[in-house]
Amino acid sequence: MRICGLNKTTILDYPGKVAATVFLGGCNFRCPFCQNGSLVLAPQEEPEIPMEELWAFLKRRKGILDGVCVTGGEPTLAAQLPEFLGKIKELGYLVKLDTNGTRPEVIEELLKNGLVDYIAMDIKTSREQYKSVAGTEHLDMEKICRSVQLIMDRAPDYEFRTTVVKELHSREDFQRMGEWLKGAKVCYLQAYRDSEEVIRPGFSSYSREEMEEFAVILRRTIPLVQIRGLD
């Protein structure tokens, strides 16, 4: 398994915890607004962090860090992920996993074996518009829905989150998302920010007032809906 990046300390990636974030390369989506374009499109060109270096770092930081976030790319594509998370747990850390939900069988295995403490699943948009926003025709929506239900039913803690892009999301999308995710405990709306790392730069974000309007729509069926990324 190839480690393409390490953020040694973050108080943002794991809610309520001090954590390190490990980045894995490769993804089966091509979301045009993705902020980790190089990890998705050319992970082989990213500098590789030796596994021995990572383990040494985590051993030194025991008692300082609460947890480790594993993100990407799409981490569930890595065959060695269960073993990797198991070693992190053996060191005494909490584990947060970021995923797009395309591999529910992996999520189920991780939950069954107690290898994740928090799952953050990206909800790209309403089910009806998913393919266009995820940037792929090779999408099994049933698997996405299965992951949503697995996380709601069995994850120790979780969040659903949506990066909101003005050119890709409409009010109707959030109405449909609210119906789909009814019963979820929490959803975060993240304001899009353009950068050179985006796969297809040039998108724009909604205003604070418009984001609040979308949050109100989701609160009809989801108790906690908050907005991230607005100054």
N, C-alpha and C positions, 0 to 999 in steps of 0.2 A: 504494500500500500504506500502511495506516495504522498508525503506531507509537503504541501506547496506554500504554506505560510503559518506563522505563529504570532498572535497578538498576546504578549506576555501578561498583560493586566488590563482588564476591562470591568467597569461597573455598569455597563449598558447592555451587554449581550445576554446576561443571565439575570433576570429580574430579582432584585434583592440580594444578590450574591456578588462577591469578588471572584472573578474567574479569568482563565486564560482561554483563548479561542484558537482552535486548530483548523486550518483550511485544507480541504481535500480538493483535488482537481477533477474535472470532467462532469458533464451534466447531460441529461437526455431531453432537456428543454432548451429553447433558444429565445427566451423572453427578450424582446428588443430593448427593454428598459433595464435589463440586468446590470447591476453595478460591478459585478465581478467578471467582466467580459473575458479577461485573459485566462482566468481559471476555467471558464466554460469552453472557450474556443481553442485555446492552445496551452493546456496544462503542462504538456511536455516541455514547454519553453520556460516555465516558471522555475526559479531556484528550488532545489529540493533540500529539505531539512532532514538530516539523518535521524533515524528512529532512536538511535542511542542518545543523541543530543536531546531529543524531546524527553525521553525517560529521565535523563539526568536532571533536566530542568524541573520536571514535575516533582521529583524526589526532593530537590532543594527547596521547593516552594510549599511543601507540606506545612500546614499550620498557618500559612499566609493566604493562600487561595482556598476558596470554598469549593469551586467546581471547574469543570472543563467543558467548553462549548465546542461541538464538532459540527462544522459547517462546510460549505463548498462554493461552487459546484453542488453536486448531489451526493451526500455521503453514503446513501444506501446502495449505490452502485458498486461500492468497494466490497469484494468478497470477504476480506479480512476484518470487516467492521465489527462483528460480534466479539472476536478475539481482542481487537484493539480496545473496545469499550470495557471489556472484562478486565484488562490490565489497568485501565484508568481507575475502575472501581476498586481493584485490589489495593491501590495506593491510598484509598480512603476519600476519593473525590466524588462529588455529585457530578452527574453527566447530563448535559443538555444537548439535544440533537435537533438540528435544523433540517427540514425535509420538504420536498415538493409533493410527497404522498403517492408517488407513482409505483412504489413497491411495498404494498401493505403486508406482503408475506414477510418481509424483513422487519418491518415495524412490529408485527405480531411476535416474531421470534425474540426481538429485543425486550419487549414487554413481558413475555412469558418467563424470560430468564433474569428479569430484574436488572437489566443493563442500562436503562435510562430512567432519569428522575424527572425530566422536563422535556416536552417535545414542542417545538415551534413549527407549525405547518403553514406554508404559504398557500393562501387561497387566492388564485390569480384573478378570478372574476366570477361571474355567474356561470353555471354549468353550460348554458347555451352558447357562451362566447369563449369558452376555455381554449379551444384549439388556436384561435387567432391570437390571443394574448400570450399563450405559452409558446408561440412560434413554432408549432409542430403539427403535422397531420397524424403523426404516430402517437395517438393518445387514447388510452382506455379509461373513459370517464368512470366506469364502474369501479376501477381500482382506486381512483381518487376518492370516490364516495365511500368506499370501504375503509380507506385510511382515516377519513374524517370520523366515521363511526367508531372505529377501533380506538382512536385517540380519546374521543368523548367518553367512551365506556370504560377504558382500562388504563389510560395514562395516569401516573401519580399526580402530575401537574402538566398543564399545557396552555398553549395559546394558538389561536388562528390569527393570521395577519395578512393584510393586503396592501401592496404598494399602489397608490392611487395615481393614475396618469390621465391627464385631461383628455388626451386624444384617444384613449383606450377604454375609459370607464364612463358609464352614464348613470343617471339616477335609477333607471330601470334595472341596471345590473345590481345595485345595492338592494333594491326591493326583492329581487330574485334570490340574492345571496342570503338575505334575512330569512326567507322561507326555507331555504336549503339548510342553513346552519341553526335552525330553531332548536333551542335547548342547550346550545354551547354556552360555556360559562364566561368566555372572554374573547374579544376580537379587537385587534389593533389596526387602525388605518394609518399607513405610513405615507407621508407626503413625498412625492417623487422629487429627486434633485438631479439635475443634469450634471454630467462630468465626462471627462475624456475616457473613463473606464467603462462607460455604458456601451453595450453592444451596438446600439444605434442611437447616437446622441441626437438631441434636437427636440425631445418631448418637453412638455411643460406640466406644471402642477396647478391644482385648483387653489382657490383662495381659502383662507381660514373659515370664512362664513360658509362656503360651499362644502368644505370638509365636515364642518359641524352639522350641516344638513344631512349628509350621508350617514353620520354617526347616529343622528336622531332616528333615521329610518331603521338602522340595524338594532337600535335599542328596543324596538317593538318586540323582538323575539330573543335578543341576547342581553342578559342583565348588565354586563360590563363592556362598554365600547369606548375606547380611548384613542386619541390622535397622537402620533409621534412625528417628530421631524419638522414641526413648524416653529419658527423663531418667536 
